[in-house]
């Protein structure tokens, strides 16, 4: 049995009836689907997408390795899922959908930048006062 037979190059995941070919894991698929549901709820007049739940999902996506996927675009991935999940609101409110997903992409990019920064090098500890800096 060859390695190619054991590990397929593409996996098909779907939790809302469509066939989406991706090279991601089930956690990423679930998080993207949850973001799409939040967008649908928002388009239907529900809560805005910006909030603790979306922030937690974006952080989970980052930790799951979504940012390291070649050619991954959060905005495009979420938009396509929303268009499949709730077709009418997405079709009639395309501008609102673009705005929502653009904000999600900006937040995600911000998280990626923040996580990729190295902590600043700390200088040597400094004496609290003159007497502690001398042998006096």
Buried (B, 14 or more C-beta within 10 A) or exposed (E): EEEEEEEEEEEEBBBEEEEBEBEBBEBBBBBBBBBBBBBBBBBEEEEEBBEEEBBEBBBBBBEBEBBEBEEBEBBEBBBBBBBBBBEEBBEEBEEBBEEBBEBBBEBBBEBBEEEEEEEEEEEEEEEEEEEEEEEE
